[in-house]
Amino acid sequence: MLRPLIRLLIRHEFTHEDLTALIRQTYVEIAYDHFSIPDTEMTISRVAVLTGLSRKEVVRLRDGLNNNEALLKLKPNRAQRVVHGWLSDPEFLDEQSNPLDLPLSNKKNGKQYASFLALVKRYSGDITIGAVLEELNLVGVTKQPDEHTVQLVNSAYVPRSDELEQIRVVATSVADLFDTALHNVESSSRKKRFQRQVVYTDINEEFVDEFKELTAAKATPLIQELNAHLSKRRKESAKSNKNTKTRLGFGIYYIEGPEEQPENITRGIIEPPSKK
């Protein structure tokens, strides 16, 4: 689990000391969030026992978490919000809920409507249409068949010009996968979440491109269908008076790597681990 993380950290000059400080702070955060005793106030001494840190260190790290809470709540960048709006806002979809090819500008009753300009104004905040279009064209999410039209050709936005934003995407994806895997380890069979993967070794490299194309062809329609479903449910939820809201999603990822793998996951469909 650590090898890909350490490779990323060394590449970005994130030292062992930096990681150690972050881990110590995360230990304190998780202790407070997940290991408190019901109806009992969490004490500094209990956190110290759970984490192995000194009481003085727990106080320092707890105060640091409180002061930096706003910085820890990262939000998707604006180009990503534009793509999401294109995939979910009915104004920019056809009757089958597929994203429309958008004119750069299109006025209806004196206002921009169903245009790329309208989309950017609604979802990018104060970022200019030129900056958003340049970014989306650069990463291959959009293309322009002519100078007046923009097409969405790839709904998977992965920024390339902003490495910090790329790392945020990686962090969110890995955290979600870990959370699901650990939930399945700790839960009864009835409450397990869907978690599957299919992995084979001993595959000739000549079949790599074929499999890449097959996974994209099969996975993209499913992701688009689920996106449309959750978009509809979020709009219904916004009209509801209920205060209980949750975060829902579904992830699919491609796997390719060297031949060496643990013996128990060398081939076939991998089931989530059973609770013993």
Kinemage of the C-alpha trace (Angstrom):
@kinemage 1
@onewidth
@group {chain A} dominant
@subgroup {mainchain}
@vectorlist {calphas} color= white
{ca met a 1} P 0.000 0.000 0.000
{ca leu a 2} L 2.838 2.391 0.810
{ca arg a 3} L 5.093 1.925 -2.230
{ca pro a 4} L 3.045 4.001 -4.732
{ca leu a 5} L 2.513 6.683 -2.073
{ca ile a 6} L 6.205 6.961 -1.227
{ca arg a 7} L 7.087 7.150 -4.935
{ca leu a 8} L 4.688 10.085 -5.313
{ca leu a 9} L 5.992 11.843 -2.206
{ca ile a 10} L 9.667 11.550 -3.167
{ca arg a 11} L 8.888 12.856 -6.656
{ca his a 12} L 7.404 15.995 -5.100
{ca glu a 13} L 10.159 16.398 -2.473
{ca phe a 14} L 7.830 15.495 0.394
{ca thr a 15} L 10.272 14.170 2.990
{ca his a 16} L 9.988 11.461 5.614
{ca glu a 17} L 9.761 14.168 8.295
{ca asp a 18} L 6.880 15.853 6.429
{ca leu a 19} L 4.999 12.567 6.159
{ca thr a 20} L 5.639 11.715 9.811
{ca ala a 21} L 4.178 15.061 10.928
{ca leu a 22} L 1.108 14.526 8.751
{ca ile a 23} L 0.611 10.980 10.053
{ca arg a 24} L 0.809 12.125 13.678
{ca gln a 25} L -1.815 14.768 13.018
{ca thr a 26} L -4.042 12.237 11.228
{ca tyr a 27} L -3.762 9.812 14.167
{ca val a 28} L -5.202 12.495 16.437
{ca glu a 29} L -7.930 13.411 13.965
{ca ile a 30} L -9.075 9.790 13.527
{ca ala a 31} L -8.976 9.122 17.262
{ca tyr a 32} L -11.352 12.027 17.889
{ca asp a 33} L -13.599 11.257 14.908
{ca his a 34} L -13.938 7.465 15.183
{ca phe a 35} L -12.868 6.173 18.596
{ca ser a 36} L -14.754 8.247 21.101
{ca ile a 37} L -16.924 6.452 23.680
{ca pro a 38} L -20.675 7.160 23.270
{ca asp a 39} L -22.026 9.785 25.680
{ca thr a 40} L -18.529 10.410 27.020
{ca glu a 41} L -16.310 13.369 26.232
{ca met a 42} L -13.083 12.351 24.537
{ca thr a 43} L -10.139 13.144 26.812
{ca ile a 44} L -6.616 14.070 25.872
{ca ser a 45} L -5.372 11.118 27.922
{ca arg a 46} L -7.508 8.644 25.971
{ca val a 47} L -6.247 10.041 22.648
{ca ala a 48} L -2.685 9.721 23.942
{ca val a 49} L -3.305 6.058 24.856
{ca leu a 50} L -4.900 5.287 21.466
{ca thr a 51} L -2.209 6.991 19.391
{ca gly a 52} L 0.947 6.465 21.441
{ca leu a 53} L 1.580 10.222 21.436
{ca ser a 54} L 2.271 12.331 24.517
{ca arg a 55} L -0.571 14.394 26.001
{ca lys a 56} L 1.341 17.591 25.137
{ca glu a 57} L 1.680 16.468 21.509
{ca val a 58} L -2.011 15.563 21.326
{ca val a 59} L -2.964 19.075 22.493
{ca arg a 60} L -0.654 20.700 19.933
{ca leu a 61} L -1.936 18.563 17.058
{ca arg a 62} L -5.582 18.958 18.088
{ca asp a 63} L -5.205 22.735 18.073
{ca gly a 64} L -3.522 22.535 14.677
{ca leu a 65} L -6.460 20.580 13.276
{ca asn a 66} L -8.920 23.154 14.561
{ca asn a 67} L -6.938 26.054 13.089
{ca asn a 68} L -6.494 24.398 9.678
{ca glu a 69} L -9.984 22.940 9.265
{ca ala a 70} L -10.855 25.275 6.392
{ca leu a 71} L -7.675 24.367 4.508
{ca leu a 72} L -8.465 20.644 4.714
{ca lys a 73} L -11.793 20.987 2.887
{ca leu a 74} L -10.616 20.894 -0.728
{ca lys a 75} L -13.138 21.420 -3.502
{ca pro a 76} L -13.118 20.345 -7.153
{ca asn a 77} L -11.517 22.914 -9.433
{ca arg a 78} L -13.620 25.001 -11.747
{ca ala a 79} L -12.899 23.222 -15.013
{ca gln a 80} L -14.053 20.005 -13.328
{ca arg a 81} L -17.268 21.726 -12.229
{ca val a 82} L -17.908 22.838 -15.815
{ca val a 83} L -17.670 19.231 -17.049
{ca his a 84} L -19.961 18.017 -14.266
{ca gly a 85} L -22.506 20.699 -15.141
{ca trp a 86} L -22.368 19.711 -18.802
{ca leu a 87} L -23.167 16.116 -17.839
{ca ser a 88} L -25.965 16.889 -15.384
{ca asp a 89} L -27.703 20.181 -16.227
{ca pro a 90} L -30.743 19.596 -18.513
{ca glu a 91} L -30.047 22.831 -20.399
{ca phe a 92} L -26.904 21.246 -21.854
{ca leu a 93} L -28.317 17.738 -22.485
{ca asp a 94} L -30.397 16.232 -25.278
{ca glu a 95} L -33.606 14.228 -24.776
{ca gln a 96} L -31.552 11.089 -24.023
{ca ser a 97} L -29.530 12.979 -21.365
{ca asn a 98} L -26.412 12.994 -23.542
{ca pro a 99} L -24.239 16.146 -23.549
{ca leu a 100} L -25.031 18.479 -26.431
{ca asp a 101} L -22.472 19.946 -28.799
{ca leu a 102} L -22.497 23.566 -27.637
{ca pro a 103} L -22.157 26.732 -29.670
{ca leu a 104} L -19.689 29.129 -28.104
{ca ser a 105} L -22.439 31.739 -27.889
{ca asn a 106} L -26.209 31.401 -28.241
{ca lys a 107} L -28.700 33.995 -27.023
{ca lys a 108} L -32.340 33.313 -26.177
{ca asn a 109} L -34.548 36.206 -25.046
{ca gly a 110} L -31.437 38.316 -24.676
{ca lys a 111} L -29.580 35.845 -22.436
{ca gln a 112} L -27.039 33.126 -23.078
{ca tyr a 113} L -28.762 29.745 -23.316
{ca ala a 114} L -27.442 26.212 -24.030
{ca ser a 115} L -24.080 27.634 -25.027
{ca phe a 116} L -20.549 27.037 -23.828
{ca leu a 117} L -20.497 30.607 -22.558
{ca ala a 118} L -23.646 29.966 -20.508
{ca leu a 119} L -22.130 26.750 -19.124
{ca val a 120} L -18.889 28.426 -18.075
{ca lys a 121} L -20.661 31.392 -16.476
{ca arg a 122} L -22.875 29.063 -14.459
{ca tyr a 123} L -20.226 26.636 -13.215
{ca ser a 124} L -16.773 28.249 -13.297
{ca gly a 125} L -17.299 31.312 -11.153
{ca asp a 126} L -15.134 34.165 -12.424
{ca ile a 127} L -12.811 32.096 -14.631
{ca thr a 128} L -12.924 33.271 -18.259
{ca ile a 129} L -14.361 31.144 -21.059
{ca gly a 130} L -10.989 31.221 -22.832
{ca ala a 131} L -9.094 29.805 -19.857
{ca val a 132} L -11.618 26.992 -19.320
{ca leu a 133} L -11.759 26.091 -23.016
{ca glu a 134} L -7.963 26.061 -23.301
{ca glu a 135} L -7.655 23.712 -20.290
{ca leu a 136} L -10.377 21.294 -21.466
{ca asn a 137} L -8.993 21.193 -25.016
{ca leu a 138} L -5.483 20.631 -23.658
{ca val a 139} L -6.442 17.596 -21.571
{ca gly a 140} L -8.557 16.078 -24.353
{ca val a 141} L -11.942 16.501 -22.670
{ca thr a 142} L -13.287 18.778 -25.410
{ca lys a 143} L -12.594 19.437 -29.056
{ca gln a 144} L -13.778 22.011 -31.564
{ca pro a 145} L -15.017 20.756 -34.942
{ca asp a 146} L -15.100 24.441 -35.935
{ca glu a 147} L -14.303 27.749 -34.262
{ca his a 148} L -17.910 28.263 -33.145
{ca thr a 149} L -18.670 24.839 -31.572
{ca val a 150} L -17.402 22.833 -28.597
{ca gln a 151} L -17.895 19.070 -28.183
{ca leu a 152} L -17.488 17.040 -24.986
{ca val a 153} L -15.504 14.010 -26.142
{ca asn a 154} L -14.281 12.619 -22.822
{ca ser a 155} L -16.288 12.943 -19.613
{ca ala a 156} L -13.326 11.896 -17.436
{ca tyr a 157} L -11.611 15.162 -16.517
{ca val a 158} L -8.067 14.599 -15.259
{ca pro a 159} L -6.171 17.912 -15.146
{ca arg a 160} L -2.644 17.957 -16.553
{ca ser a 161} L -1.598 21.559 -16.152
{ca asp a 162} L -2.125 21.639 -12.387
{ca glu a 163} L -0.166 18.878 -10.626
{ca leu a 164} L -1.594 19.783 -7.228
{ca glu a 165} L -5.092 19.224 -8.607
{ca gln a 166} L -3.999 15.871 -10.067
{ca ile a 167} L -2.775 14.793 -6.648
{ca arg a 168} L -6.087 15.856 -5.106
{ca val a 169} L -7.884 13.540 -7.557
{ca val a 170} L -5.493 10.695 -6.667
{ca ala a 171} L -5.944 11.280 -2.932
{ca thr a 172} L -9.737 11.274 -3.154
{ca ser a 173} L -9.814 8.109 -5.256
{ca val a 174} L -7.412 6.195 -3.015
{ca ala a 175} L -9.185 7.317 0.159
{ca asp a 176} L -12.558 6.173 -1.223
{ca leu a 177} L -11.150 2.774 -2.230
{ca phe a 178} L -9.505 2.274 1.177
{ca asp a 179} L -12.689 3.290 2.967
{ca thr a 180} L -14.759 0.747 1.039
{ca ala a 181} L -12.189 -2.031 1.503
{ca leu a 182} L -11.922 -1.452 5.255
{ca his a 183} L -15.711 -1.236 5.562
{ca asn a 184} L -15.945 -4.675 3.950
{ca val a 185} L -13.352 -6.110 6.321
{ca glu a 186} L -15.256 -4.852 9.358
{ca ser a 187} L -18.882 -5.388 8.248
{ca ser a 188} L -21.228 -8.347 8.170
{ca ser a 189} L -22.009 -9.963 4.822
{ca arg a 190} L -25.345 -8.155 4.516
{ca lys a 191} L -23.769 -4.724 4.852
{ca lys a 192} L -20.775 -5.105 2.555
{ca arg a 193} L -20.330 -2.605 -0.258
{ca phe a 194} L -19.758 -3.638 -3.873
{ca gln a 195} L -16.026 -4.190 -4.411
{ca arg a 196} L -14.750 -6.336 -7.263
{ca gln a 197} L -11.774 -6.471 -9.559
{ca val a 198} L -10.643 -8.861 -12.259
{ca val a 199} L -6.890 -9.452 -12.574
{ca tyr a 200} L -4.966 -12.041 -14.617
{ca thr a 201} L -1.229 -12.564 -14.937
{ca asp a 202} L 0.553 -14.307 -17.828
{ca ile a 203} L -1.086 -12.056 -20.454
{ca asn a 204} L 0.931 -11.219 -23.582
{ca glu a 205} L 1.672 -7.501 -23.971
{ca glu a 206} L 0.121 -7.540 -27.444
{ca phe a 207} L -3.314 -7.658 -25.778
{ca val a 208} L -2.792 -4.546 -23.617
{ca asp a 209} L -4.252 -1.980 -26.021
{ca glu a 210} L -7.197 -4.248 -26.819
{ca phe a 211} L -8.069 -4.550 -23.123
{ca lys a 212} L -7.682 -0.795 -22.565
{ca glu a 213} L -10.185 -0.101 -25.325
{ca leu a 214} L -12.588 -2.763 -24.027
{ca thr a 215} L -12.553 -1.396 -20.459
{ca ala a 216} L -13.189 2.150 -21.670
{ca ala a 217} L -16.015 1.028 -23.966
{ca lys a 218} L -17.729 -0.942 -21.187
{ca ala a 219} L -17.111 1.413 -18.276
{ca thr a 220} L -17.899 4.804 -19.816
{ca pro a 221} L -21.633 4.191 -20.458
{ca leu a 222} L -22.064 2.832 -16.925
{ca ile a 223} L -20.373 5.863 -15.342
{ca gln a 224} L -22.489 8.207 -17.470
{ca glu a 225} L -25.688 6.376 -16.493
{ca leu a 226} L -24.790 6.512 -12.795
{ca asn a 227} L -23.870 10.178 -13.105
{ca ala a 228} L -27.282 10.981 -14.605
{ca his a 229} L -29.018 9.004 -11.850
{ca leu a 230} L -27.170 10.742 -8.996
{ca ser a 231} L -27.635 14.142 -10.612
{ca lys a 232} L -31.385 13.573 -10.660
{ca arg a 233} L -31.420 12.379 -7.059
{ca arg a 234} L -29.349 15.364 -5.890
{ca lys a 235} L -31.893 17.758 -7.399
{ca glu a 236} L -34.687 15.874 -5.650
{ca ser a 237} L -32.702 15.970 -2.400
{ca ala a 238} L -32.255 19.749 -2.690
{ca lys a 239} L -36.043 20.141 -2.626
{ca ser a 240} L -36.384 17.925 0.450
{ca asn a 241} L -36.589 19.205 4.010
{ca lys a 242} L -34.628 16.250 5.360
{ca asn a 243} L -31.341 17.140 7.032
{ca thr a 244} L -29.772 13.680 6.657
{ca lys a 245} L -27.577 13.902 3.564
{ca thr a 246} L -24.769 11.577 2.475
{ca arg a 247} L -22.075 11.256 -0.180
{ca leu a 248} L -22.631 8.573 -2.836
{ca gly a 249} L -20.521 7.440 -5.761
{ca phe a 250} L -19.052 4.573 -7.722
{ca gly a 251} L -15.494 4.213 -9.023
{ca ile a 252} L -13.953 2.143 -11.807
{ca tyr a 253} L -10.220 1.915 -12.449
{ca tyr a 254} L -7.900 0.188 -14.927
{ca ile a 255} L -5.083 -2.101 -13.709
{ca glu a 256} L -1.756 -2.775 -15.443
{ca gly a 257} L 1.561 -3.646 -13.882
{ca pro a 258} L 4.508 -6.049 -13.679
{ca glu a 259} L 3.994 -9.799 -13.465
{ca glu a 260} L 4.839 -10.074 -9.767
{ca gln a 261} L 1.640 -10.215 -7.691
{ca pro a 262} L 0.663 -11.865 -4.388
{ca glu a 263} L -0.216 -15.521 -4.909
{ca asn a 264} L -3.823 -15.133 -3.768
{ca ile a 265} L -4.747 -12.489 -6.383
{ca thr a 266} L -3.111 -13.736 -9.555
{ca arg a 267} L -6.198 -14.434 -11.611
{ca gly a 268} L -9.927 -14.086 -11.854
{ca ile a 269} L -12.539 -11.981 -10.122
{ca ile a 270} L -11.510 -10.795 -6.681
{ca glu a 271} L -14.171 -10.871 -3.973
{ca pro a 272} L -13.971 -8.554 -0.961
{ca pro a 273} L -12.407 -10.275 2.058
{ca ser a 274} L -14.807 -12.061 4.403
{ca lys a 275} L -14.909 -11.149 8.073
{ca lys a 276} L -13.321 -13.795 10.288
